[in-house]
Amino acid sequence: MAEVKESCNTGAENTGTPDQKPVTTVKGAAAAAATSVHALSQAPGADAARHTSPVADLPPVRRALIVACLWLTVAGSSVQDAFGPFFFGAALDKIPHSGAGYHTAIAAVFSVGHVATFFALPLITRVLRDLGSKQLVVIASCARGVTVIIFAVTSDIANWKVFLAYCYAVRLLQGLAFLAITIPVMAYLTRMYPANLGFVNSCLVTSLSLGHAIGTLLSGVLYDVGGFKLPFIVTGSIGIFASVCVGVFVVDIDRLAVEQQHGQQLQGEKSAETAEKHVGLWPVLREPWAFFLLLLAIAALVAVSSMEAILGRYLTSQFGVRATTVGVILAFLFVQSTVLGPILGKLLDGGLRRNTTLIVGLVLLGQGCLLVGPATFLHLPTSLALVSVSLLVIGLGGVLTIMTVNVALVEHLHQIGIGNAVETRVAVASLARVAHCTGFFLGPVLMSPLVAALDFQAAFTILAFVYWGLAGRVLAVRGLKHYWRSSTPAPSCGSSSWEDE
């Protein structure tokens, strides 16, 4: 690292241009990166363009209100997905058969909405570009609230095949709306806070986690009070209310950004955003370590999503608890993300060691999966207290892994020269949403038949060893640091590499 620091100190004196040929040594790569940044910074107004938000002139109270409205929209969407405390058992009562295949068909209701991600992502990004962040959030939040209310009608369908088909169709529409909410919110916050990626990620993770925590508790209580329909009517109304708040209180940041850029061009200024290199989704996926980071995020969400879909039925059969109790216990899966999300975002912005955080998160995920059963070789008695502790551990491991992956992914792509433009960050955010939806899709689909074929303890014991294997893989990356640094351009001055110690 001494060579990197030396080259950073001398790079500002280099008189090269951003178009110079890439070099292969660590010292030369750092010097080239510093030279490019120095040349770019010489453009009049480039520094202001890079660090000034389009809403920087708004009063702090108004900016806080905008963040609160966007935060409410994402949290409300997350609340609408939290019907795990009661749905599995209610759906199973409609099916006059038993077996792993029918359990999987019901569990797929939780995950089928995320299938929309795989074919709708290009459409959402195009609509976002044409319509704008605010307008898309308003439309999508209202549409999702309406589809959630419509989902309540499933309780009146007697034929179990029609019931499942209706559930799948409505959940696909909800998944499409959810994608159309989270991506523009990420794009909006990225423009609003261009220099605070950790803060942006903490806002999203915290809102999603708090929404799930409140949703599991609220849906359990509403189900016990008013039956199957009431949770969907109430949570759907939250989405409609959130869309009204965004429409009234959130400014059109895309219009402000265009006006700001137009003003810079009139003054002969060069926008740093347009000067940076923009890439699409496929170049990111072709980068091996970026793909591995996305795989870690998918794996982390498998445990979270499978717990949400399967644990309610397990607790009801094992302990005979009501839906309200199941909701309280499931809330332990998300409450720590709500508390630790902002703190972890600040630490990541401050240079927290990425690889160490990933290893700790994956180890905690494995430990939580061992305790939730618990695994037979631990010889621990099964209890609601142990299940609650295990969910706390899994949730902590999940937030450590997912937030670190989100930040490390953008940093890694910037270090290897792909760029850090706002559009690139939105592309990375889109891939993060794909990873999120893939994890939530695979969790119930993979773990439900595994639990039915083996048992609850054995299935999650297998998953625990998978997480520990991934932690060992990240640890091996640390051991290959010399090879990694010799084949990858070094980070520019002030940046923090996710594999740094």
FITORBA-698693 format. One line per field, with one value per residue (C-alpha): residue number from 0; z, x negated, y; residue in three letters. Coordinates in nm, 2 decimals, decimal comma, padded with zeros to 4 digits. Each point is the difference from the previous one (the first is absolute). Layout:
% residues N
seq <- c(NUM  ...)
up <- c(Z  ...)
east <- c(X  ...)
north <- c(Y  ...)
type <- c(Ala  ...)
This chain:
% residues 501
seq <- c(0  1  2  3  4  5  6  7  8  9  10  11  12  13  14  15  16  17  18  19  20  21  22  23  24  25  26  27  28  29  30  31  32  33  34  35  36  37  38  39  40  41  42  43  44  45  46  47  48  49  50  51  52  53  54  55  56  57  58  59  60  61  62  63  64  65  66  67  68  69  70  71  72  73  74  75  76  77  78  79  80  81  82  83  84  85  86  87  88  89  90  91  92  93  94  95  96  97  98  99  100  101  102  103  104  105  106  107  108  109  110  111  112  113  114  115  116  117  118  119  120  121  122  123  124  125  126  127  128  129  130  131  132  133  134  135  136  137  138  139  140  141  142  143  144  145  146  147  148  149  150  151  152  153  154  155  156  157  158  159  160  161  162  163  164  165  166  167  168  169  170  171  172  173  174  175  176  177  178  179  180  181  182  183  184  185  186  187  188  189  190  191  192  193  194  195  196  197  198  199  200  201  202  203  204  205  206  207  208  209  210  211  212  213  214  215  216  217  218  219  220  221  222  223  224  225  226  227  228  229  230  231  232  233  234  235  236  237  238  239  240  241  242  243  244  245  246  247  248  249  250  251  252  253  254  255  256  257  258  259  260  261  262  263  264  265  266  267  268  269  270  271  272  273  274  275  276  277  278  279  280  281  282  283  284  285  286  287  288  289  290  291  292  293  294  295  296  297  298  299  300  301  302  303  304  305  306  307  308  309  310  311  312  313  314  315  316  317  318  319  320  321  322  323  324  325  326  327  328  329  330  331  332  333  334  335  336  337  338  339  340  341  342  343  344  345  346  347  348  349  350  351  352  353  354  355  356  357  358  359  360  361  362  363  364  365  366  367  368  369  370  371  372  373  374  375  376  377  378  379  380  381  382  383  384  385  386  387  388  389  390  391  392  393  394  395  396  397  398  399  400  401  402  403  404  405  406  407  408  409  410  411  412  413  414  415  416  417  418  419  420  421  422  423  424  425  426  427  428  429  430  431  432  433  434  435  436  437  438  439  440  441  442  443  444  445  446  447  448  449  450  451  452  453  454  455  456  457  458  459  460  461  462  463  464  465  466  467  468  469  470  471  472  473  474  475  476  477  478  479  480  481  482  483  484  485  486  487  488  489  490  491  492  493  494  495  496  497  498  499  500)
up <- c(00,00  00,04  -00,38  -00,04  00,25  -00,16  -00,35  00,14  00,15  -00,33  -00,24  00,01  -00,14  -00,31  -00,32  -00,19  -00,13  00,08  -00,34  00,08  -00,03  00,30  00,19  00,17  00,32  00,32  00,02  -00,36  00,03  00,30  -00,18  -00,30  00,21  00,18  -00,32  -00,15  00,30  00,00  -00,37  00,05  00,30  -00,21  -00,19  00,13  00,24  -00,01  00,37  00,07  -00,26  00,17  00,36  -00,04  00,03  -00,22  00,32  00,20  00,00  00,17  00,38  00,22  00,13  -00,36  -00,09  00,32  -00,10  -00,35  00,15  00,25  -00,28  -00,21  00,31  00,08  -00,36  00,01  00,36  -00,10  -00,29  00,24  00,24  -00,27  -00,06  00,37  00,00  00,12  00,35  -00,15  -00,37  -00,02  00,24  -00,15  -00,35  00,11  00,13  -00,35  -00,16  00,06  -00,05  00,18  -00,11  -00,08  -00,34  00,15  00,27  -00,27  -00,20  00,30  00,08  -00,36  00,07  00,22  -00,27  -00,33  00,01  -00,02  -00,34  -00,15  00,06  -00,26  -00,29  00,11  00,10  -00,35  -00,02  00,34  -00,08  -00,33  00,16  00,27  -00,26  -00,19  00,29  00,29  00,35  00,18  -00,25  -00,02  00,38  00,03  -00,26  00,12  00,37  -00,08  -00,23  00,26  00,27  -00,23  -00,09  00,37  00,08  -00,30  00,14  00,30  -00,24  00,00  00,32  -00,19  -00,27  00,08  -00,28  00,12  -00,36  -00,08  00,34  -00,08  -00,36  00,13  00,27  -00,25  -00,24  00,26  00,16  -00,34  -00,03  00,35  -00,07  -00,31  00,21  00,27  -00,25  -00,14  00,35  00,12  -00,31  -00,04  00,37  -00,02  -00,30  00,18  00,32  -00,21  -00,17  00,33  00,19  -00,27  00,25  00,26  -00,14  00,34  00,12  -00,31  00,05  00,37  -00,08  -00,23  00,23  00,31  -00,17  -00,14  00,33  00,21  -00,25  00,04  00,38  00,03  -00,27  00,16  00,33  -00,15  -00,23  00,28  00,22  -00,28  -00,10  00,36  00,03  -00,34  -00,20  -00,33  -00,19  00,26  -00,02  -00,38  00,01  00,27  -00,15  -00,35  00,12  00,14  -00,36  -00,13  00,28  -00,07  -00,37  00,10  00,23  -00,27  -00,25  00,23  00,19  -00,23  -00,26  -00,35  00,04  -00,37  -00,12  00,25  -00,12  -00,36  00,09  00,20  -00,29  -00,24  00,21  00,02  -00,38  -00,04  00,22  -00,20  00,27  -00,05  00,20  00,19  -00,03  -00,38  00,00  00,19  -00,17  00,00  -00,04  -00,02  00,19  -00,20  00,04  00,38  -00,02  -00,20  00,27  00,21  00,34  -00,05  -00,09  00,32  00,21  -00,15  00,08  00,36  00,02  -00,16  00,25  00,30  -00,10  -00,04  00,38  00,06  -00,26  00,09  00,36  -00,09  -00,21  00,20  00,37  00,06  -00,08  00,20  00,31  -00,03  -00,02  00,25  00,27  -00,09  00,01  -00,16  -00,30  00,23  00,18  -00,33  -00,12  00,31  -00,04  -00,37  00,08  00,17  -00,35  -00,10  00,31  00,02  -00,36  00,10  00,29  -00,16  -00,36  00,04  00,23  -00,25  -00,29  00,18  00,08  -00,36  -00,12  00,25  -00,13  00,19  -00,12  -00,26  -00,01  00,38  00,02  -00,27  00,19  00,33  -00,17  -00,17  00,32  00,19  -00,27  00,04  00,38  -00,01  -00,23  00,24  00,30  -00,15  -00,01  00,19  -00,17  00,16  00,08  00,22  00,24  00,09  00,09  -00,25  00,14  -00,12  00,17  -00,20  -00,32  00,08  00,07  -00,32  -00,20  00,15  -00,10  -00,36  -00,04  00,13  -00,24  -00,29  00,05  00,03  -00,32  -00,21  00,08  -00,04  -00,34  -00,12  00,09  -00,10  -00,34  -00,10  00,14  -00,18  -00,33  00,04  00,09  -00,31  -00,22  -00,09  00,15  00,27  -00,19  00,14  -00,28  00,09  00,36  -00,11  -00,21  00,31  00,20  -00,26  00,03  00,38  -00,04  -00,23  00,27  00,27  -00,21  -00,09  00,36  00,10  -00,28  00,07  00,37  00,02  -00,32  00,11  00,37  00,01  -00,18  00,18  00,34  -00,12  -00,13  00,31  00,30  00,12  00,20  -00,27  -00,28  00,18  00,12  -00,37  -00,07  00,29  -00,15  -00,33  00,17  00,17  -00,33  -00,15  00,29  -00,07  -00,36  00,11  00,24  -00,29  -00,19  00,27  -00,03  -00,38  00,06  -00,18  -00,31  00,02  00,02  -00,28  -00,24  00,10  -00,02  00,34  00,17  -00,05  00,28  00,29  -00,12  00,21  -00,16  00,13  00,03  00,19  00,35)
east <- c(00,00  -00,30  -00,04  00,37  -00,03  -00,32  00,16  00,31  -00,22  -00,18  00,29  00,13  -00,33  00,03  00,07  00,16  00,35  00,30  -00,05  -00,34  -00,06  00,07  -00,31  -00,03  -00,20  00,16  -00,20  00,07  00,37  00,04  -00,19  00,22  00,32  -00,13  -00,09  00,34  00,17  -00,23  00,07  00,37  -00,01  -00,16  00,33  00,18  00,27  -00,08  -00,04  00,33  00,17  -00,13  00,09  00,31  00,34  00,28  00,20  -00,30  00,17  00,31  00,04  -00,12  00,35  00,13  -00,28  00,08  00,37  -00,09  -00,21  00,28  00,25  -00,22  -00,08  00,37  00,06  -00,26  00,09  00,37  -00,08  -00,20  00,30  00,22  -00,22  00,00  00,29  -00,21  00,16  00,33  00,00  -00,18  00,24  00,31  -00,11  -00,07  00,35  00,14  -00,20  00,14  -00,34  -00,33  -00,36  -00,31  00,13  00,31  -00,21  -00,23  00,30  00,11  -00,35  -00,03  00,27  -00,25  -00,27  00,19  00,03  -00,38  00,01  00,11  -00,35  -00,15  00,20  00,11  -00,33  -00,08  00,36  -00,02  -00,34  00,14  00,32  -00,21  -00,21  00,31  00,24  -00,22  -00,06  00,28  00,27  -00,09  00,00  00,35  00,15  -00,17  00,08  00,37  00,02  -00,17  00,25  00,29  -00,13  -00,06  00,37  00,11  -00,21  00,25  00,26  -00,20  00,18  00,33  -00,14  00,10  -00,19  -00,36  -00,14  00,18  -00,12  -00,37  00,03  00,16  -00,26  -00,28  00,15  00,05  -00,34  -00,17  00,17  -00,11  -00,35  -00,01  00,13  -00,25  -00,28  00,14  -00,02  -00,34  -00,21  00,12  -00,03  -00,36  -00,05  00,15  -00,20  -00,32  00,05  00,10  -00,31  -00,26  -00,29  00,17  00,06  00,00  00,27  00,21  -00,03  00,08  00,32  00,12  -00,11  00,15  00,33  00,03  -00,09  00,23  00,28  -00,04  -00,03  00,32  00,18  -00,05  00,13  00,28  00,12  00,00  00,21  00,24  00,05  00,09  00,24  00,17  -00,09  -00,17  00,11  -00,08  -00,38  00,00  00,25  -00,19  -00,35  00,13  00,14  -00,35  -00,14  00,27  -00,06  -00,38  00,05  00,21  -00,29  -00,26  00,22  00,06  -00,33  -00,28  -00,15  -00,08  -00,38  -00,04  00,13  -00,22  -00,30  00,07  00,03  -00,33  -00,18  00,14  -00,12  -00,35  -00,01  00,10  -00,29  -00,24  -00,03  -00,05  00,21  -00,20  00,29  00,00  -00,38  00,00  00,03  00,34  00,06  00,31  00,08  -00,18  -00,35  00,06  00,11  -00,30  -00,23  -00,09  -00,02  00,31  00,19  -00,14  00,12  00,35  -00,01  -00,07  00,30  00,22  -00,12  00,06  00,36  00,08  00,00  00,20  00,27  00,03  00,05  00,27  00,18  -00,05  -00,05  00,36  00,13  -00,28  00,07  00,37  -00,04  -00,28  00,12  00,37  -00,05  00,24  -00,08  -00,07  -00,28  -00,14  -00,01  -00,18  -00,27  -00,04  -00,06  -00,33  -00,12  00,01  -00,02  -00,38  -00,02  00,22  -00,23  -00,34  00,07  -00,09  -00,30  -00,14  00,06  -00,21  -00,27  -00,02  -00,03  -00,28  -00,20  00,11  -00,18  00,22  -00,14  00,00  00,37  00,09  -00,16  00,17  00,33  -00,02  -00,12  00,30  00,24  -00,13  00,01  00,36  00,11  -00,15  00,18  00,34  00,07  -00,21  -00,25  00,02  -00,37  00,03  00,22  00,20  00,37  00,24  00,16  00,15  -00,28  -00,26  00,19  00,01  -00,37  -00,08  00,21  -00,19  -00,33  00,12  00,13  -00,33  -00,20  00,23  -00,02  -00,38  -00,03  00,25  -00,10  -00,37  00,06  00,20  -00,28  -00,29  00,15  00,00  -00,35  -00,14  00,14  -00,14  -00,35  -00,02  00,09  00,37  00,09  00,21  00,25  00,35  00,14  -00,26  00,12  00,35  -00,10  -00,17  00,31  00,20  -00,23  00,03  00,38  -00,04  -00,21  00,25  00,29  -00,19  -00,08  00,36  00,11  -00,24  00,04  00,36  -00,03  -00,32  00,05  00,37  -00,04  -00,33  00,18  00,28  -00,24  -00,23  00,11  -00,03  -00,32  -00,19  00,10  -00,14  -00,30  -00,09  00,05  -00,23  -00,29  00,06  -00,04  -00,32  -00,13  00,06  -00,17  -00,30  00,00  -00,01  -00,28  -00,19  00,03  -00,19  -00,27  -00,03  -00,04  -00,34  00,15  00,30  -00,20  -00,23  00,28  00,23  -00,06  -00,06  00,27  -00,03  -00,08  00,24  00,19  00,04  -00,04  00,23  -00,28  -00,23  -00,11)
north <- c(00,00  00,23  00,02  00,09  00,28  00,13  00,01  00,17  00,27  00,06  -00,06  00,36  00,12  -00,22  00,18  -00,29  -00,02  -00,22  -00,17  -00,14  -00,38  -00,21  -00,13  -00,33  00,07  00,10  00,32  00,09  -00,08  00,23  00,27  -00,03  00,01  00,31  00,17  -00,06  00,14  00,30  00,07  -00,03  00,23  00,28  00,05  00,31  -00,09  -00,38  -00,03  00,18  -00,22  -00,31  00,08  00,24  -00,16  00,14  00,05  00,16  00,34  -00,13  00,05  -00,29  -00,06  -00,04  -00,24  -00,20  -00,01  -00,13  -00,28  -00,08  -00,03  -00,23  -00,20  -00,04  -00,12  -00,28  -00,10  -00,01  -00,23  -00,22  -00,01  -00,13  -00,31  -00,10  -00,25  -00,29  -00,04  -00,14  -00,05  -00,34  -00,17  00,17  -00,11  -00,35  -00,03  00,06  -00,29  -00,35  -00,16  -00,02  -00,04  00,19  00,11  00,17  00,17  00,13  00,13  00,20  00,12  00,12  00,26  00,18  00,00  00,01  00,38  00,03  -00,18  00,32  00,14  -00,24  00,13  00,35  00,15  00,14  00,14  00,17  00,16  00,13  00,14  00,15  00,19  00,12  00,07  00,10  -00,12  00,18  -00,08  -00,37  -00,03  00,16  -00,23  -00,32  00,06  00,06  -00,30  -00,23  00,12  -00,08  -00,35  -00,08  00,09  -00,22  -00,29  -00,02  -00,14  -00,33  -00,11  -00,03  -00,24  -00,36  -00,19  -00,04  00,01  00,32  00,14  -00,07  00,13  00,33  00,03  -00,04  00,25  00,27  -00,05  00,04  00,34  00,09  -00,10  00,22  00,30  -00,07  00,01  00,32  00,15  -00,10  00,08  00,36  00,06  -00,12  00,23  00,29  -00,04  -00,05  00,34  00,16  -00,14  -00,07  -00,02  -00,22  -00,35  -00,16  00,23  -00,07  -00,37  00,03  00,19  -00,28  -00,29  00,17  00,08  -00,35  -00,16  00,22  -00,06  -00,38  00,03  00,21  -00,20  -00,34  00,13  00,20  -00,27  -00,26  00,23  00,10  -00,36  -00,10  00,30  00,01  -00,31  -00,05  00,31  00,27  -00,01  00,05  00,29  00,19  -00,05  00,07  00,34  00,08  -00,02  00,24  00,24  -00,01  00,08  00,31  00,12  -00,04  00,18  00,30  00,04  -00,14  00,23  -00,12  -00,05  -00,10  00,34  00,18  -00,20  00,09  00,37  -00,02  -00,17  00,25  00,29  -00,15  -00,03  00,36  00,10  -00,22  -00,26  -00,37  -00,24  -00,26  -00,24  00,01  -00,03  -00,32  -00,33  -00,16  -00,37  -00,22  -00,32  -00,26  00,14  -00,01  -00,36  -00,10  00,12  -00,31  00,16  00,21  -00,31  -00,17  00,29  -00,02  -00,38  00,08  00,24  -00,27  -00,26  00,23  00,06  -00,37  -00,05  00,32  -00,08  -00,37  00,09  00,25  -00,26  -00,32  00,09  00,10  -00,35  -00,16  00,20  -00,06  -00,38  -00,02  00,24  00,06  00,38  00,26  00,22  00,30  -00,20  -00,11  00,36  00,12  -00,28  00,07  00,37  -00,10  -00,09  00,37  00,22  00,00  00,13  00,29  00,09  -00,08  00,11  00,37  -00,08  -00,26  00,24  00,27  -00,25  -00,12  00,36  00,04  -00,29  -00,31  -00,31  -00,16  -00,35  -00,03  00,12  -00,26  -00,28  00,09  00,03  -00,34  -00,17  00,15  -00,12  -00,35  00,01  00,13  -00,29  -00,25  00,15  00,04  -00,38  -00,05  -00,24  -00,34  -00,02  00,32  -00,19  00,31  00,00  00,15  00,32  00,32  00,20  -00,19  00,06  00,37  00,02  -00,19  00,25  00,29  -00,17  -00,07  00,35  00,15  -00,22  00,09  00,38  -00,02  -00,20  00,18  00,36  -00,08  -00,16  00,30  00,25  -00,23  -00,07  00,37  00,05  -00,30  00,10  00,35  -00,14  -00,21  00,29  -00,06  00,33  00,16  00,21  00,03  -00,22  -00,27  00,02  -00,04  -00,31  -00,14  00,07  -00,18  -00,30  00,02  -00,02  -00,30  -00,17  00,09  -00,14  -00,31  -00,07  00,05  -00,22  -00,29  -00,01  -00,13  -00,20  -00,19  -00,03  -00,09  -00,34  -00,06  00,04  -00,23  -00,26  00,00  00,21  00,36  -00,06  -00,19  00,24  00,30  -00,18  -00,06  00,37  00,09  -00,19  00,17  00,34  -00,11  -00,12  00,34  00,16  -00,22  00,11  00,37  -00,08  -00,17  00,33  00,17  -00,26  00,07  00,37  00,02  -00,16  00,23  00,32  -00,10  -00,06  00,29  00,38  00,15  00,22  00,37  00,24  -00,01  -00,31  -00,31  -00,34  -00,27  -00,24  00,24  -00,09)
type <- c(Met  Ala  Glu  Val  Lys  Glu  Ser  Cys  Asn  Thr  Gly  Ala  Glu  Asn  Thr  Gly  Thr  Pro  Asp  Gln  Lys  Pro  Val  Thr  Thr  Val  Lys  Gly  Ala  Ala  Ala  Ala  Ala  Ala  Thr  Ser  Val  His  Ala  Leu  Ser  Gln  Ala  Pro  Gly  Ala  Asp  Ala  Ala  Arg  His  Thr  Ser  Pro  Val  Ala  Asp  Leu  Pro  Pro  Val  Arg  Arg  Ala  Leu  Ile  Val  Ala  Cys  Leu  Trp  Leu  Thr  Val  Ala  Gly  Ser  Ser  Val  Gln  Asp  Ala  Phe  Gly  Pro  Phe  Phe  Phe  Gly  Ala  Ala  Leu  Asp  Lys  Ile  Pro  His  Ser  Gly  Ala  Gly  Tyr  His  Thr  Ala  Ile  Ala  Ala  Val  Phe  Ser  Val  Gly  His  Val  Ala  Thr  Phe  Phe  Ala  Leu  Pro  Leu  Ile  Thr  Arg  Val  Leu  Arg  Asp  Leu  Gly  Ser  Lys  Gln  Leu  Val  Val  Ile  Ala  Ser  Cys  Ala  Arg  Gly  Val  Thr  Val  Ile  Ile  Phe  Ala  Val  Thr  Ser  Asp  Ile  Ala  Asn  Trp  Lys  Val  Phe  Leu  Ala  Tyr  Cys  Tyr  Ala  Val  Arg  Leu  Leu  Gln  Gly  Leu  Ala  Phe  Leu  Ala  Ile  Thr  Ile  Pro  Val  Met  Ala  Tyr  Leu  Thr  Arg  Met  Tyr  Pro  Ala  Asn  Leu  Gly  Phe  Val  Asn  Ser  Cys  Leu  Val  Thr  Ser  Leu  Ser  Leu  Gly  His  Ala  Ile  Gly  Thr  Leu  Leu  Ser  Gly  Val  Leu  Tyr  Asp  Val  Gly  Gly  Phe  Lys  Leu  Pro  Phe  Ile  Val  Thr  Gly  Ser  Ile  Gly  Ile  Phe  Ala  Ser  Val  Cys  Val  Gly  Val  Phe  Val  Val  Asp  Ile  Asp  Arg  Leu  Ala  Val  Glu  Gln  Gln  His  Gly  Gln  Gln  Leu  Gln  Gly  Glu  Lys  Ser  Ala  Glu  Thr  Ala  Glu  Lys  His  Val  Gly  Leu  Trp  Pro  Val  Leu  Arg  Glu  Pro  Trp  Ala  Phe  Phe  Leu  Leu  Leu  Leu  Ala  Ile  Ala  Ala  Leu  Val  Ala  Val  Ser  Ser  Met  Glu  Ala  Ile  Leu  Gly  Arg  Tyr  Leu  Thr  Ser  Gln  Phe  Gly  Val  Arg  Ala  Thr  Thr  Val  Gly  Val  Ile  Leu  Ala  Phe  Leu  Phe  Val  Gln  Ser  Thr  Val  Leu  Gly  Pro  Ile  Leu  Gly  Lys  Leu  Leu  Asp  Gly  Gly  Leu  Arg  Arg  Asn  Thr  Thr  Leu  Ile  Val  Gly  Leu  Val  Leu  Leu  Gly  Gln  Gly  Cys  Leu  Leu  Val  Gly  Pro  Ala  Thr  Phe  Leu  His  Leu  Pro  Thr  Ser  Leu  Ala  Leu  Val  Ser  Val  Ser  Leu  Leu  Val  Ile  Gly  Leu  Gly  Gly  Val  Leu  Thr  Ile  Met  Thr  Val  Asn  Val  Ala  Leu  Val  Glu  His  Leu  His  Gln  Ile  Gly  Ile  Gly  Asn  Ala  Val  Glu  Thr  Arg  Val  Ala  Val  Ala  Ser  Leu  Ala  Arg  Val  Ala  His  Cys  Thr  Gly  Phe  Phe  Leu  Gly  Pro  Val  Leu  Met  Ser  Pro  Leu  Val  Ala  Ala  Leu  Asp  Phe  Gln  Ala  Ala  Phe  Thr  Ile  Leu  Ala  Phe  Val  Tyr  Trp  Gly  Leu  Ala  Gly  Arg  Val  Leu  Ala  Val  Arg  Gly  Leu  Lys  His  Tyr  Trp  Arg  Ser  Ser  Thr  Pro  Ala  Pro  Ser  Cys  Gly  Ser  Ser  Ser  Trp  Glu  Asp  Glu)
